[in-house]
């Protein structure tokens, strides 16, 4: 490991020493501020260099989200043929220009620097020179404390080792626990912000479930691994987490994923500033909806006494109307029966005697007289 990463040890230690020389003009060269800010500056420098990879990571993540339905269809279609499934997946990646590993590029590119910083601080803790850090700088780094905790000790360090640096075990554990909690919270918030604001919720994909799982798994990983890392490495890790959180907040606000909550919020902001060109039909439809809402009258709330009076009046009216309604129905039924010829002598009822009286008289036959 030392042979492979030896050049990186020199690069990381050289960068830290240059920043330390700069901050020593303001702070004591043996203070934790000078060495701690040097580590923070190392993180900032590395993350600035990784911005192009971060942009590629965002594009790759969005492409993977968009491809999830097609990928799931391929898996269902060729679930019994793994080789054909892999071929179709690779074909899909090639056609869409998507690289599944692009989302991991910032982490992969940052890992060698992280390991190198860990080894540099580990050498300092063991009293060994490393890279460009000579005996004088080694002694200065071993004297540096951050809030009472030496840079090169861990949560699990023994009391004797901590006391050899002029610190107490309680101070070390308080500082390390606080930093581990802040690391876990910043990672959780970053992942939660990605899930709740920058994901197209109209498309349900397995990718969303994976991100949701990582939202809870990563903080646990930080908590487990953090107790084994020196304080200086925790400073590096906390700084990079905070940088990632701020960088993601900026990206989500300025360039959110289409269809996400952040995208709708950005559209509303641009619309309020008059910078968003809209379809006239959509504008008219929205105005019509707003006008309908404004003209809609809400029913007035009545007191209990008014509701009782209204109920009594309605009951009385229905009782008064019932006999007249029955009378009317009886009259209508009688008229209908008469219309069919039920009773003689009434209008509409034809009788035989009436017809004989009104009709012409037939003369009687003489023989029957």
RAJO-V614436 format. One record per residue. RES is the residue in one letter. PHI is phi in whole degrees, 0 to 359 (none if undefined). OMEGA is omega as a letter, one per 40 degrees, with the letter a starting at -180 (none if undefined). Layout:
BEGIN
RES;PHI;OMEGA / RES;PHI;OMEGA
END
This chain:
BEGIN
X;none;i / X;295;a / X;289;a / X;288;a / X;265;i / X;306;i / X;299;i / X;290;i / X;300;i / X;295;a / X;294;a / X;294;a / X;295;i / X;295;i / X;298;a / X;296;a / X;295;i / X;295;i / X;294;i / X;296;i / X;297;i / X;291;a / X;286;i / X;291;i / X;288;a / X;251;a / X;249;i / X;296;a / X;294;i / X;263;a / X;277;i / X;291;i / X;297;a / X;296;a / X;282;i / X;295;i / X;293;i / X;295;i / X;293;i / X;299;i / X;295;i / X;299;i / X;299;a / X;299;a / X;297;i / X;296;a / X;291;i / X;296;i / X;293;a / X;268;a / X;302;i / X;302;i / X;292;i / X;295;i / X;297;i / X;296;i / X;297;i / X;297;i / X;297;a / X;294;i / X;296;i / X;294;i / X;295;i / X;294;i / X;298;a / X;291;a / X;272;a / X;303;i / X;300;i / X;292;i / X;296;i / X;295;i / X;296;i / X;295;i / X;296;i / X;289;a / X;289;a / X;243;a / X;292;i / X;266;a / X;234;a / X;294;a / X;294;i / X;295;i / X;298;i / X;295;i / X;296;i / X;292;i / X;296;i / X;296;i / X;295;i / X;296;i / X;298;a / X;291;a / X;294;a / X;265;a / X;68;a / X;253;i / X;245;a / X;300;a / X;278;a / X;295;a / X;290;a / X;258;a / X;301;a / X;300;a / X;291;a / X;295;a / X;289;a / X;275;a / X;301;i / X;301;i / X;292;i / X;296;i / X;296;i / X;296;i / X;297;i / X;300;a / X;291;i / X;297;i / X;292;i / X;293;i / X;295;i / X;297;i / X;296;a / X;272;i / X;76;a / X;249;i / X;287;a / X;209;i / X;59;a / X;265;i / X;277;a / X;270;a / X;298;a / X;294;i / X;292;i / X;296;i / X;296;i / X;294;a / X;292;i / X;289;i / X;275;a / X;287;i / X;233;i / X;244;a / X;54;i / X;91;a / X;250;i / X;298;a / X;294;a / X;258;a / X;259;a / X;239;i / X;298;a / X;269;i / X;296;a / X;286;a / X;297;a / X;297;a / X;293;i / X;295;a / X;292;i / X;294;i / X;265;i / X;77;i / X;228;i / X;249;a / X;295;i / X;297;i / X;299;a / X;297;a / X;289;i / X;296;a / X;296;a / X;293;i / X;295;i / X;299;a / X;292;i / X;294;i / X;297;i / X;296;i / X;298;a / X;295;a / X;295;i / X;295;i / X;293;i / X;297;a / X;295;i / X;298;a / X;290;i / X;293;i / X;298;i / X;294;a / X;285;a / X;272;a / X;243;a / X;241;i / X;235;i / X;288;a / X;284;i / X;285;i / X;241;i / X;270;a / X;229;i / X;299;i / X;301;a / X;294;i / X;294;i / X;296;i / X;296;i / X;295;i / X;293;i / X;296;a / X;300;i / X;261;a / X;282;a / X;301;i / X;301;i / X;293;i / X;298;i / X;299;a / X;294;a / X;287;a / X;283;a / X;298;a / X;289;a / X;261;a / X;262;i / X;298;a / X;301;i / X;299;i / X;290;i / X;297;i / X;299;i / X;299;a / X;293;i / X;297;i / X;296;a / X;291;i / X;293;i / X;295;i / X;298;i / X;299;i / X;298;i / X;295;i / X;296;i / X;291;i / X;301;i / X;295;a / X;294;a / X;296;a / X;287;a / X;267;a / X;217;a / X;285;i / X;288;i / X;303;a / X;90;a / X;272;i / X;296;i / X;296;i / X;294;i / X;295;i / X;295;i / X;293;i / X;298;i / X;294;i / X;295;i / X;294;i / X;294;i / X;293;i / X;274;a / X;76;a / X;260;a / X;251;i / X;277;a / X;244;i / X;289;a / X;304;i / X;297;i / X;294;i / X;296;i / X;296;i / X;296;i / X;293;i / X;296;i / X;296;i / X;295;i / X;295;i / X;294;i / X;296;i / X;293;a / X;290;a / X;276;a / X;291;a / X;264;i / X;279;i / X;297;a / X;283;a / X;279;a / X;260;i / X;286;a / X;294;i / X;296;i / X;295;i / X;294;i / X;293;i / X;298;a / X;296;i / X;292;i / X;294;i / X;298;a / X;293;i / X;292;i / X;297;a / X;299;a / X;292;i / X;290;i / X;291;a / X;281;a / X;292;i / X;297;a / X;297;i / X;292;i / X;294;i / X;298;a / X;297;a / X;296;i / X;294;i / X;298;a / X;296;i / X;292;i / X;294;i / X;297;i / X;295;i / X;291;i / X;297;a / X;297;i / X;273;i / X;92;a / X;281;a / X;250;i / X;277;i / X;84;i / X;256;a / X;299;i / X;89;a / X;262;a / X;271;i / X;247;a / X;290;i / X;295;i / X;294;a / X;292;a / X;289;i / X;290;a / X;277;a / X;276;i / X;291;a / X;274;i / X;274;i / X;291;i / X;283;a / X;285;a / X;296;a / X;291;a / X;269;a / X;283;none
END
